[in-house]
């Protein structure tokens, strides 16, 4: 890529979204009867974002974003790229190693879904995040990503609500 962050051209945007709808059985809805909105992968963990209190300094939210971004960056490697998908809005391809630092462009979107579905995906769709704004949840998937971030995300958000798309054991 020439730039660290690039908007997806219309044809590629349609292709990526079509593939996402198909591979994840994506069914967007504000109805809790249709949640979690995707078929969560076998190697996935989902946490509730409702546990984040309204903190004036957003300390826990900032920590969550930092942990997920660092995990994604480490998992794609120095030359890897990710998709950043914002449902019904502009989506991007970007190089995580080249964003977010001093003098660099900001990360496109956030793992925290701010009013819409926010999705990060590796190029092969094997790893990423799915932020659901109405369920107030964050699903992280891909074994390598979970190995890197699960412990820290548990510290920020508490116990998960689902694993592999099934309700997590509360014990």
C-alpha atoms as a printed R data frame, in Angstrom:
    type eleno elety resid chain resno       x       y      z
1   ATOM     1    CA   UNK     A     1   0.000   0.000  0.000
2   ATOM     2    CA   UNK     A     2   1.172   3.502 -0.794
3   ATOM     3    CA   UNK     A     3  -0.586   5.106  2.176
4   ATOM     4    CA   UNK     A     4  -0.978   3.626  5.687
5   ATOM     5    CA   UNK     A     5  -4.784   4.085  5.475
6   ATOM     6    CA   UNK     A     6  -6.798   3.861  2.259
7   ATOM     7    CA   UNK     A     7 -10.536   3.963  1.641
8   ATOM     8    CA   UNK     A     8 -11.814   0.854 -0.092
9   ATOM     9    CA   UNK     A     9 -12.896   1.527 -3.665
10  ATOM    10    CA   UNK     A    10 -16.582   0.817 -4.317
11  ATOM    11    CA   UNK     A    11 -16.022  -2.570 -6.012
12  ATOM    12    CA   UNK     A    12 -13.652  -3.807 -3.315
13  ATOM    13    CA   UNK     A    13 -15.923  -2.478 -0.577
14  ATOM    14    CA   UNK     A    14 -18.853  -4.460 -2.024
15  ATOM    15    CA   UNK     A    15 -16.672  -7.567 -2.393
16  ATOM    16    CA   UNK     A    16 -15.391  -7.408  1.213
17  ATOM    17    CA   UNK     A    17 -18.850  -6.760  2.641
18  ATOM    18    CA   UNK     A    18 -20.433  -9.526  0.506
19  ATOM    19    CA   UNK     A    19 -17.790 -11.953  1.741
20  ATOM    20    CA   UNK     A    20 -18.309 -10.827  5.337
21  ATOM    21    CA   UNK     A    21 -22.101 -11.264  5.085
22  ATOM    22    CA   UNK     A    22 -21.604 -14.751  3.663
23  ATOM    23    CA   UNK     A    23 -18.787 -16.078  5.866
24  ATOM    24    CA   UNK     A    24 -20.179 -14.683  9.117
25  ATOM    25    CA   UNK     A    25 -23.889 -15.003  8.294
26  ATOM    26    CA   UNK     A    26 -24.178 -11.313  9.169
27  ATOM    27    CA   UNK     A    27 -27.740 -10.221  9.966
28  ATOM    28    CA   UNK     A    28 -27.741  -6.631 11.205
29  ATOM    29    CA   UNK     A    29 -30.587  -5.851 13.585
30  ATOM    30    CA   UNK     A    30 -31.432  -3.751 16.600
31  ATOM    31    CA   UNK     A    31 -33.691  -6.580 17.816
32  ATOM    32    CA   UNK     A    32 -32.213  -8.594 20.670
33  ATOM    33    CA   UNK     A    33 -34.006 -11.636 19.225
34  ATOM    34    CA   UNK     A    34 -31.551 -11.584 16.316
35  ATOM    35    CA   UNK     A    35 -28.332 -11.064 18.246
36  ATOM    36    CA   UNK     A    36 -25.393 -11.618 18.139
37  ATOM    37    CA   UNK     A    37 -25.797 -10.611 14.430
38  ATOM    38    CA   UNK     A    38 -22.966 -12.883 13.239
39  ATOM    39    CA   UNK     A    39 -22.174 -16.549 13.488
40  ATOM    40    CA   UNK     A    40 -19.323 -16.222 15.948
41  ATOM    41    CA   UNK     A    41 -16.319 -18.344 14.911
42  ATOM    42    CA   UNK     A    42 -15.244 -21.457 16.817
43  ATOM    43    CA   UNK     A    43 -12.188 -19.562 18.044
44  ATOM    44    CA   UNK     A    44 -14.001 -16.523 19.438
45  ATOM    45    CA   UNK     A    45 -14.728 -14.878 22.751
46  ATOM    46    CA   UNK     A    46 -17.372 -12.186 23.271
47  ATOM    47    CA   UNK     A    47 -17.477  -9.701 26.118
48  ATOM    48    CA   UNK     A    48 -20.154  -7.280 27.233
49  ATOM    49    CA   UNK     A    49 -19.246  -3.630 26.807
50  ATOM    50    CA   UNK     A    50 -22.039  -2.648 29.196
51  ATOM    51    CA   UNK     A    51 -19.570  -3.213 32.026
52  ATOM    52    CA   UNK     A    52 -17.657  -0.099 30.976
53  ATOM    53    CA   UNK     A    53 -18.901   2.630 33.286
54  ATOM    54    CA   UNK     A    54 -19.276   6.220 32.235
55  ATOM    55    CA   UNK     A    55 -15.824   7.258 33.346
56  ATOM    56    CA   UNK     A    56 -14.940  10.916 32.935
57  ATOM    57    CA   UNK     A    57 -11.419   9.996 31.781
58  ATOM    58    CA   UNK     A    58 -12.363   6.808 29.818
59  ATOM    59    CA   UNK     A    59  -9.437   4.963 31.393
60  ATOM    60    CA   UNK     A    60 -10.867   1.443 30.948
61  ATOM    61    CA   UNK     A    61 -12.177   2.164 27.447
62  ATOM    62    CA   UNK     A    62  -8.780   3.538 26.419
63  ATOM    63    CA   UNK     A    63  -7.096   0.438 27.857
64  ATOM    64    CA   UNK     A    64  -9.476  -1.856 25.948
65  ATOM    65    CA   UNK     A    65  -8.798  -0.044 22.672
66  ATOM    66    CA   UNK     A    66  -5.041  -0.140 23.313
67  ATOM    67    CA   UNK     A    67  -5.023  -3.881 24.074
68  ATOM    68    CA   UNK     A    68  -7.066  -4.822 21.008
69  ATOM    69    CA   UNK     A    69  -5.077  -2.559 18.682
70  ATOM    70    CA   UNK     A    70  -1.754  -3.887 19.998
71  ATOM    71    CA   UNK     A    71  -2.996  -7.463 19.622
72  ATOM    72    CA   UNK     A    72  -4.156  -6.936 16.052
73  ATOM    73    CA   UNK     A    73  -0.894  -5.203 15.179
74  ATOM    74    CA   UNK     A    74   1.259  -7.979 16.592
75  ATOM    75    CA   UNK     A    75  -0.785 -10.691 14.873
76  ATOM    76    CA   UNK     A    76  -0.626  -9.258 11.341
77  ATOM    77    CA   UNK     A    77   3.122  -8.662 11.475
78  ATOM    78    CA   UNK     A    78   5.234  -5.816 10.153
79  ATOM    79    CA   UNK     A    79   3.888  -5.775  6.579
80  ATOM    80    CA   UNK     A    80   0.344  -7.031  7.216
81  ATOM    81    CA   UNK     A    81  -2.833  -5.095  6.572
82  ATOM    82    CA   UNK     A    82  -6.312  -5.112  8.051
83  ATOM    83    CA   UNK     A    83  -9.748  -4.108  6.897
84  ATOM    84    CA   UNK     A    84 -11.677  -1.625  9.045
85  ATOM    85    CA   UNK     A    85 -15.370  -1.947  8.217
86  ATOM    86    CA   UNK     A    86 -17.986   0.555  9.333
87  ATOM    87    CA   UNK     A    87 -21.457  -0.699  8.445
88  ATOM    88    CA   UNK     A    88 -23.212   1.666  6.026
89  ATOM    89    CA   UNK     A    89 -20.183   4.001  5.955
90  ATOM    90    CA   UNK     A    90 -16.693   4.230  4.478
91  ATOM    91    CA   UNK     A    91 -14.455   1.222  5.029
92  ATOM    92    CA   UNK     A    92 -10.671   1.019  4.872
93  ATOM    93    CA   UNK     A    93  -7.597  -1.118  4.371
94  ATOM    94    CA   UNK     A    94  -4.718  -0.080  6.580
95  ATOM    95    CA   UNK     A    95  -1.294  -1.057  7.864
96  ATOM    96    CA   UNK     A    96  -1.535  -1.195 11.680
97  ATOM    97    CA   UNK     A    97   2.229  -0.817 12.099
98  ATOM    98    CA   UNK     A    98   1.997   2.590 10.409
99  ATOM    99    CA   UNK     A    99  -0.910   4.139 12.327
100 ATOM   100    CA   UNK     A   100  -1.565   5.385 15.823
101 ATOM   101    CA   UNK     A   101   1.945   6.518 16.688
102 ATOM   102    CA   UNK     A   102   3.501   9.982 16.849
103 ATOM   103    CA   UNK     A   103   3.281  11.673 13.451
104 ATOM   104    CA   UNK     A   104   1.177   8.826 12.048
105 ATOM   105    CA   UNK     A   105  -2.476   8.791 10.998
106 ATOM   106    CA   UNK     A   106  -4.972   7.596 13.603
107 ATOM   107    CA   UNK     A   107  -6.421   4.100 13.496
108 ATOM   108    CA   UNK     A   108  -9.515   4.037 11.329
109 ATOM   109    CA   UNK     A   109 -12.476   3.258 13.606
110 ATOM   110    CA   UNK     A   110 -12.155   1.592 17.005
111 ATOM   111    CA   UNK     A   111 -12.810  -1.831 18.465
112 ATOM   112    CA   UNK     A   112 -15.520  -0.059 20.493
113 ATOM   113    CA   UNK     A   113 -18.655   0.256 18.316
114 ATOM   114    CA   UNK     A   114 -19.639   3.904 18.520
115 ATOM   115    CA   UNK     A   115 -23.177   3.849 17.142
116 ATOM   116    CA   UNK     A   116 -22.667   1.282 14.386
117 ATOM   117    CA   UNK     A   117 -21.071  -2.094 13.736
118 ATOM   118    CA   UNK     A   118 -17.280  -1.674 13.718
119 ATOM   119    CA   UNK     A   119 -15.279  -4.598 12.380
120 ATOM   120    CA   UNK     A   120 -11.576  -5.286 12.004
121 ATOM   121    CA   UNK     A   121 -10.609  -8.192  9.759
122 ATOM   122    CA   UNK     A   122  -7.383  -9.734  8.605
123 ATOM   123    CA   UNK     A   123  -7.114 -10.031  4.815
124 ATOM   124    CA   UNK     A   124  -8.010 -13.750  5.018
125 ATOM   125    CA   UNK     A   125 -10.899 -13.095  7.480
126 ATOM   126    CA   UNK     A   126  -9.386 -15.525 10.003
127 ATOM   127    CA   UNK     A   127  -8.866 -12.973 12.762
128 ATOM   128    CA   UNK     A   128 -10.443  -9.762 13.929
129 ATOM   129    CA   UNK     A   129 -13.085  -8.064 15.997
130 ATOM   130    CA   UNK     A   130 -16.802  -7.437 15.731
131 ATOM   131    CA   UNK     A   131 -18.239  -4.587 17.786
132 ATOM   132    CA   UNK     A   132 -22.026  -4.711 18.181
133 ATOM   133    CA   UNK     A   133 -23.424  -1.316 19.216
134 ATOM   134    CA   UNK     A   134 -26.917  -2.428 20.290
135 ATOM   135    CA   UNK     A   135 -25.943  -5.584 22.128
136 ATOM   136    CA   UNK     A   136 -23.024  -3.593 23.543
137 ATOM   137    CA   UNK     A   137 -20.605  -6.429 22.901
138 ATOM   138    CA   UNK     A   138 -17.183  -7.066 21.450
139 ATOM   139    CA   UNK     A   139 -16.363 -10.382 19.791
140 ATOM   140    CA   UNK     A   140 -12.684 -11.123 19.194
141 ATOM   141    CA   UNK     A   141 -11.794 -14.089 17.024
142 ATOM   142    CA   UNK     A   142  -8.770 -15.967 15.779
143 ATOM   143    CA   UNK     A   143  -6.604 -18.142 17.993
144 ATOM   144    CA   UNK     A   144  -3.488 -15.977 17.740
145 ATOM   145    CA   UNK     A   145  -5.385 -12.786 18.646
146 ATOM   146    CA   UNK     A   146  -7.154 -14.433 21.571
147 ATOM   147    CA   UNK     A   147  -3.857 -15.822 22.871
148 ATOM   148    CA   UNK     A   148  -2.417 -12.296 22.903
149 ATOM   149    CA   UNK     A   149  -5.353 -10.275 24.297
150 ATOM   150    CA   UNK     A   150  -7.835 -12.430 26.252
151 ATOM   151    CA   UNK     A   151  -6.249 -12.057 29.677
152 ATOM   152    CA   UNK     A   152  -6.019  -8.269 29.405
153 ATOM   153    CA   UNK     A   153  -9.533  -7.902 27.971
154 ATOM   154    CA   UNK     A   154 -10.843 -10.002 30.886
155 ATOM   155    CA   UNK     A   155  -9.136  -7.549 33.260
156 ATOM   156    CA   UNK     A   156 -10.865  -4.595 31.584
157 ATOM   157    CA   UNK     A   157 -14.326  -6.054 30.878
158 ATOM   158    CA   UNK     A   158 -14.654  -8.995 33.252
159 ATOM   159    CA   UNK     A   159 -15.738 -12.484 32.315
160 ATOM   160    CA   UNK     A   160 -16.847 -13.186 28.761
161 ATOM   161    CA   UNK     A   161 -20.501 -13.662 27.855
162 ATOM   162    CA   UNK     A   162 -19.901 -16.149 24.993
163 ATOM   163    CA   UNK     A   163 -17.234 -18.490 23.722
164 ATOM   164    CA   UNK     A   164 -17.501 -19.913 20.208
165 ATOM   165    CA   UNK     A   165 -20.966 -18.355 19.996
166 ATOM   166    CA   UNK     A   166 -22.287 -20.198 23.049
167 ATOM   167    CA   UNK     A   167 -23.081 -18.700 26.446
168 ATOM   168    CA   UNK     A   168 -19.953 -18.709 28.594
169 ATOM   169    CA   UNK     A   169 -19.868 -20.850 31.708
170 ATOM   170    CA   UNK     A   170 -20.319 -18.412 34.621
171 ATOM   171    CA   UNK     A   171 -18.041 -20.465 36.901
